[in-house]
Each structure stands twice: as structure tokens, then as C-alpha cells.
Amino acid sequence: METVGKPYRKTVGISGEFDAIIIGSGMGGLSVASMLAQENQRVLLLEQNTVIGGMTQAYSRNGYRWTVGMHYIGDVGSTQSAGWKLFDYVTGGGLQWTPMPSIFNRMAIGDCHYEIPAGAEAYGNLLKAHFPNQAEPIDTYLALVGKVSKSSAGYFAQKALSDAAVERVYDAMCTSFHSYSDRLTIDVLSELFSDQELIAVICANWGDYSLEPTKSSFAMHCMLAKHYMNGAHYPVGGGMAFSRLMAPIIEAAGGVLLHSADVAEIVVEEGAAVGVRMGSGEVVRCPVVISNAGVQNTFGRLLPAPVSAELGLDTLLETVTDTYAVVGLNIGFNQSAEALGFTPANVWSHPTNDLQANLDAHKAYFNAPFPWSFITFPSTKDAAWDSEFPNKATVEMYAYTHYSHFEQWAGTRWMKRGDDYLARKEVIRERLLEELFRHVPPHARDAVDYVEVSTPLSYETFAKRERGGFMGIESSPARFQQKWLRAQTPVKGLYITGQDLATDGVIGALVGGVLCASAIVGKDLMGQIRGV
Ligand SMILES: Cc1cc2nc3c(=O)[nH]c(=O)nc-3n(C[C@H](O)[C@H](O)[C@H](O)COP(=O)(O)OP(=O)(O)OC[C@H]3O[C@@H](n4cnc5c(N)ncnc54)[C@H](O)[C@@H]3O)c2cc1C
């Protein structure tokens, strides 16, 4: 597998002095490492997997390459946008983006199709063309999306502050945002719209934040809608581009990136984090430890249990829930995307417009249709693809599932989960391929050359996610009320970064990295990078 960094070898160990140790190499870990390196800090980045990159890692088999958790990114289309500036800064100006065409999402609700265009006006017009009697609430909705997203700035900024500072400003910075984040998506949309089909179209990509409208915070819905309002882009070179560009920045400041480097424990002495204990038993000391492993791992498993209990962190963890699980397919085709008739727009497919009934049916019974399926065509989106992989194409598919359908194999070892597990994977493969060929030209079936199935257990094995959660913690109203979800933790010297600090998504994890680096160096890096 292609990766930056070097493998950890317990026989060699880790030598040298570091300003910070980072546990995990997702966008949250890499971006904080890059920013600290740009502040002349020497960091040690430790990744338990055999590849650096977390969910943005690329994954190769049989001459094909897929990216695990990065299929489209919004807010990077203009050099003036916050997203573009943040990615540009952490990658040292080397990242290039390929725009997706104006139609970047196709919402398939039963047999009805809606082609979602970039731009608020075009999106509004599309919705009004399908739902002419809802024109006024559609305008109200689009205005709300902008307003709610704008109100989030203070909420995120306070996450970089110290405990003492935050007490003084928390209410002023969060009250407006909380007036929206406290509400459920379905409640606000049901007040606005009388048409269930319209709500289904607007929420068809709820998988992007992994929480259905009856449970998700309306603020999360709006932030996601705003993120993709002007369409989407794909990084040239796929997800690997991020680590390829950030690793040299980290190394130039004396930093070290190690994969196959499992951290077993955060070492705490007299209430302060003083380093980490590797799975091998080796202890690496450092006064700053940053965790990109997610709050459940950090406070629930990596901190010694007595420390978590003494600080009440174990109780705080009960206030957040992990996101849902997914199954997936990575497919390789032995013809080019052009020959197969693939186009870049993602497909979000739902069996009916009753999103809740779809979900409940599948939760209860595995053989009920997947409540949503997501189909994406990476080889059509990567400008570098055809020169690297001529006459080949790839598709990635994900579908929501419930962990209970996989619980019987929990604790089994990768590649040794048994014949009944392989049979379950075969069923997933057939069902998802069936779904795929509802949406792409049928002749593509003859070009299928390689198919690999992932299940919630893949996320447990490769990303240390409990119960297969595919993003971080759920974006429910309760999540946004957790004042303790800030970069600085109650353990002196221990910080968190990534999606659990900010929000789901690659850019959410990156914002987490910026907030964490700001907290450590005591500067407003967000303001500095954005030039505001
Ligand atoms: C299938 C899928 C599709 C997605 N599609 C998109 C998309 O199209 N656009 C988008 O913006 N977002 C997408 N996302 C979401 C996005 O990928 C994530 O929100 C984001 O990448 C998370 O970044 P992170 O740095 O917070 O965490 P991660 O990327 O999960 O990184 C955490 C890292 O910590 C490591 N780790 C954990 N425990 C330890 C330990 N004890 N020792 C050492 N290392 C440890 C893990 O192995 C992992 O590499 C998708 C996610 C998935 C799963």
C-alpha cells in the first residue's frame, strides 16, 4: 500500500525530542502536524494503521486505487473561500482541485430523479420547478441555510479557548448558533414544507453527516447544505494528495511520521499528559499529546480509566454517541469511465420518500432495502487518473446499515471471520451491484474486474472505531451543547483534534486541526489563514 512516513519498529524504537505527539494521521492529525511544523515545532505523528491518512488514505488492489472517506469536497472553488485557504495553508500551496460539473449530486427517491446543480439560485430554481407550490418556503429555507451557517463562527472559535477564557464568552459566542442547533432537522423542515418528497430531496444526502432528519441537529443540516451549495471539487491525485503534500512540511521541521504505530495509552502523571505508551510497551515522553483518535477512543480507552473517572470524562462520554455503520463496495472496471458512460455526479438513492420508514425497516431486518445508497465515481473526478490508470475506472459505493446486523462477528480477526461472514459479504456485494446497475449504463457490468466489500468490522479493524461508526460522534442537538468538546481537555497537555472537535467531513476534521493548533500556539490561526 502506498504511504508516506515509515513503519514503527519496536526493535528500533523512537528516539529524539518532540514538541508534540499526535495520535492518528487523519486530516485532523496531519493538519495540526503541518500547522505546528509551520510554527517551527517538531512533531511525532503515530498512526496505528499501515497507511498514513486516516479516512483520506488511498487504498490499492489489483491495479486499482480508491480513497476511503473522501469523495467530494465543497467550499474550495474560489481562492477567497475559507475552505480553499485552509487546505492551501496546510498543504503548503501545492494542492490542486478538479471541479465537478455543475450537476454534482443526483438524488434518486424511488424512481424519481433530481439533478442537484451548484449555486443557491440554480438549486432553488430546480426545487421550485419540481415543487412549484413550495416556492416561498424554498426561498425561506435557502436564506436560513446561509444564516445558520454564519452563526456557527463563534461556536467553533470558542473551541480553541482555554477553560478560563471560555467561561467569560461562551454564551455570547454560542447563543445564536444554539438557537438553531438545538432544533431537529425534521422539525424545522416540517414547519417550512408540506411536501414529504421535497423534504426527502433536501435531506437525501443525510449520509454526509450520518444522522437521519429525525435525530440530526438542524444546524448540522444547514452547515452541510452550505458546504456544498456552490458545488464540489476533488483533489488532483485523490485522498493521497493530502498526506503527500503535508508529510514534507512536517519532516522539514524535524518531525517524524510513523505508521503501524499503535498507541496503547496516554501516560498521565500528576494530572498532566507526559507522553504515550506504545502497544509495544515503549514509552515516548513529551509535554504535549494531541489525539486524533476520536473522543471515545481518547477518553474511553487511551486515558487510564482512573484518570477518566476522576475528571468525569467517562460520564461526559455518555452524552455523545458514535455515528452509524455502513457497508461498502470498491469496484474496478477494465475500461475507461468515458467508455463506460460514467459521469462525475454522485448518486444518493433511497427506496421511498419516507426516509424514516426506510431506516426503521432496515434496522429491523437486514434484507430490507438499504435506507440510502451512495454511488461515487472517483476516476471521473481525478484529473490525474487517466495518465496513472489508462483504460481503467473505479466506483465506490456505501450504504447505511445497522451494527446489530454484524454484531455476531464482533471480536473476530480480519480475514478469519468465518464462512457465514463471507456469505454476508456476498449478499452485500450482489445487492449493491444490483443498485449500481439501476444508475449506470448496463454494459458496464461486463467490465467489472474487481470488487471488494467492506463492512462495519472493517472500520473497527482499520480505524479503531467502536461498533463500526463511520464518522465521529453524532451531530445531534445534544452534541452541539457539549461545552467540554474543546481542543484543550481537562488533562493538562492533552488536546483533541479532528472531526469530533469540530464536525464530520474532511473539512470538519481540518477545522478541528486549525482549532487545536490555535489552542496550542496561542494564536488565532483561523483568522490568520483566512486573512480576517
Ligand atoms: C465512507 C466514508 C465516506 C466519506 N465521504 C466523505 C466525503 O465525500 N467528503 C467529506 O468531506 N467527508 C467524507 N467522509 C468523512 C471524512 O472522511 C471524515 O469526517 C474525516 O476524514 C475524519 O478525519 P479525522 O482526522 O477526524 O479522523 P480519521 O480520518 O478517522 O483519523 C483518525 C486516525 O486515528 C487513528 N488511530 C485511532 N486510534 C489510534 C491509536 N490508538 N494509535 C494510533 N492511531 C490511532 C486511526 O487509525 C485513524 O487513522 C467520509 C467518511 C467515510 C467513512
The ligand as a Tripos MOL2 file, in Angstrom:
@<TRIPOS>MOLECULE
LIG
   53    58     1     0     0
SMALL
NO_CHARGES

@<TRIPOS>ATOM
      1 C1        -17.1100    6.0130    3.7120 C.3       1 LIG1
      2 C2        -16.8700    7.4460    4.0260 C.ar      1 LIG1
      3 C3        -17.1090    8.4130    3.0610 C.ar      1 LIG1
      4 C4        -16.8640    9.7540    3.3410 C.ar      1 LIG1
      5 N1        -17.0110   10.6930    2.3500 N.ar      1 LIG1
      6 C5        -16.6840   11.9750    2.6000 C.ar      1 LIG1
      7 C6        -16.7080   12.9560    1.5570 C.ar      1 LIG1
      8 O1        -17.0110   12.6580    0.4110 O.2       1 LIG1
      9 N2        -16.3880   14.2400    1.8710 N.ar      1 LIG1
     10 C7        -16.0430   14.6140    3.1310 C.ar      1 LIG1
     11 O2        -15.7400   15.7950    3.3600 O.2       1 LIG1
     12 N3        -16.0060   13.7080    4.1400 N.ar      1 LIG1
     13 C8        -16.2970   12.4050    3.9000 C.ar      1 LIG1
     14 N4        -16.2290   11.4790    4.9050 N.ar      1 LIG1
     15 C9        -15.9130   11.9200    6.2760 C.3       1 LIG1
     16 C10       -14.4350   12.1860    6.4600 C.3       1 LIG1
     17 O3        -13.6590   11.1930    5.8450 O.3       1 LIG1
     18 C11       -14.0990   12.2050    7.9540 C.3       1 LIG1
     19 O4        -15.0320   13.0140    8.6400 O.3       1 LIG1
     20 C12       -12.7020   12.7690    8.2190 C.3       1 LIG1
     21 O5        -11.7670   12.3060    7.2800 O.3       1 LIG1
     22 C13       -12.2640   12.3630    9.6230 C.3       1 LIG1
     23 O6        -10.9640   12.8350    9.8630 O.3       1 LIG1
     24 P1        -10.2930   12.6810   11.2880 P.3       1 LIG1
     25 O7         -8.9020   13.1450   11.1400 O.co2     1 LIG1
     26 O8        -11.1120   13.3400   12.3240 O.co2     1 LIG1
     27 O9        -10.3570   11.1120   11.6360 O.3       1 LIG1
     28 P2         -9.7810    9.8300   10.8920 P.3       1 LIG1
     29 O10        -9.5480   10.1060    9.4560 O.co2     1 LIG1
     30 O11       -10.6880    8.7080   11.2580 O.co2     1 LIG1
     31 O12        -8.3590    9.5960   11.5600 O.3       1 LIG1
     32 C14        -8.1940    9.0800   12.8480 C.3       1 LIG1
     33 C15        -6.9630    8.2020   12.8250 C.3       1 LIG1
     34 O13        -6.6020    7.8450   14.1590 O.3       1 LIG1
     35 C16        -6.0260    6.5480   14.0970 C.3       1 LIG1
     36 N5         -5.9990    5.9480   15.4280 N.ar      1 LIG1
     37 C17        -7.0600    5.6130   16.2010 C.ar      1 LIG1
     38 N6         -6.6330    5.0670   17.3520 N.ar      1 LIG1
     39 C18        -5.2830    5.0720   17.3140 C.ar      1 LIG1
     40 C19        -4.2670    4.6130   18.2060 C.ar      1 LIG1
     41 N7         -4.5810    4.0540   19.3790 N.pl3     1 LIG1
     42 N8         -2.9660    4.7460   17.8440 N.ar      1 LIG1
     43 C20        -2.6320    5.3170   16.6630 C.ar      1 LIG1
     44 N9         -3.5570    5.7530   15.7610 N.ar      1 LIG1
     45 C21        -4.8700    5.6330   16.0960 C.ar      1 LIG1
     46 C22        -6.9520    5.8160   13.1340 C.3       1 LIG1
     47 O14        -6.3480    4.6370   12.6260 O.3       1 LIG1
     48 C23        -7.1700    6.8950   12.0640 C.3       1 LIG1
     49 O15        -6.2340    6.7900   11.0300 O.3       1 LIG1
     50 C24       -16.4360   10.1360    4.6320 C.ar      1 LIG1
     51 C25       -16.1960    9.1540    5.6070 C.ar      1 LIG1
     52 C26       -16.3820    7.8250    5.3060 C.ar      1 LIG1
     53 C27       -16.0460    6.8020    6.3280 C.3       1 LIG1
@<TRIPOS>BOND
     1     1     2 1
     2     2     3 ar
     3     2    52 ar
     4     3     4 ar
     5     4     5 ar
     6     4    50 ar
     7     5     6 ar
     8     6     7 ar
     9     6    13 1
    10     7     8 2
    11     7     9 ar
    12     9    10 ar
    13    10    11 2
    14    10    12 ar
    15    12    13 ar
    16    13    14 ar
    17    14    15 1
    18    14    50 ar
    19    15    16 1
    20    16    17 1
    21    16    18 1
    22    18    19 1
    23    18    20 1
    24    20    21 1
    25    20    22 1
    26    22    23 1
    27    23    24 1
    28    24    25 2
    29    24    26 1
    30    24    27 1
    31    27    28 1
    32    28    29 2
    33    28    30 1
    34    28    31 1
    35    31    32 1
    36    32    33 1
    37    33    34 1
    38    33    48 1
    39    34    35 1
    40    35    36 1
    41    35    46 1
    42    36    37 ar
    43    36    45 ar
    44    37    38 ar
    45    38    39 ar
    46    39    40 ar
    47    39    45 ar
    48    40    41 1
    49    40    42 ar
    50    42    43 ar
    51    43    44 ar
    52    44    45 ar
    53    46    47 1
    54    46    48 1
    55    48    49 1
    56    50    51 ar
    57    51    52 ar
    58    52    53 1
@<TRIPOS>SUBSTRUCTURE
     1 LIG1         1 GROUP 0 **** ****
